[in-house]
Amino acid sequence: MKLEKSSCQIIPVNFSQLRQLQEISLETFKSTYAHLNNPENFKDYLENQFNEKQLISELNNPSSAFYFLQKREKIIGYFKLNWSEAQTEQIEGNALELERIYVSKKFQGNGMGKLIVDFVLKYGAEKTFDFVWLGVWEENPNAIQFYERMGFEKFGEHVFTIGNEDQTDFMMKKYVL
């Protein structure tokens, strides 16, 4: 399926869209990782990370922002940005974290990830951050290659826990200024 990027828009998420945020979060995380993880651990993770209370807490954080990727008013993806104390790791320097970036499976491979990353890099430059960083699972070679094509470089590792299983994420960054 070919998707025209010009028919897409990136919009900030607000509290009235909590249900849509929860739905796209669950849909995209399940389709990306469910088949690669222990079912019980995965179920626990989903219940803890994407419940209403957790998402409200994240939406309330003044150092975080969620955005939807929409095509003709249909939500096809989302991403979350963190800065300051909201980052999942305290990184030295003036950093902007791209914590989550997900696009519905049927819209992948059409430049939507690039559209989001370009937006985030521009946002980072406008807000005078020095670099954007993210964590990507070491077992996700397609995502790693995508970020490398976008100019991100590995600079470390951190632990990402699903249930009682610790997984390794590569930490990657790209300077924006």
Buried (B, 14 or more C-beta within 10 A) or exposed (E): EEBEEEEBBBEEBEEEBBEBBBBBBEBBBEBBBEEEBEEEBBBBBBEEBBEEEBBEEBBEEEEBBBBBBBBEEEBBBBBBBBBBEBBBBEBEEBBBBBBBBBBBEEBBEBBBBEBBBBBBBEBBBEEEBBBBBBBBBBEBEEBBEBBEEBEBEBEEEEEBEBBEEEBEBBBBBBBBE
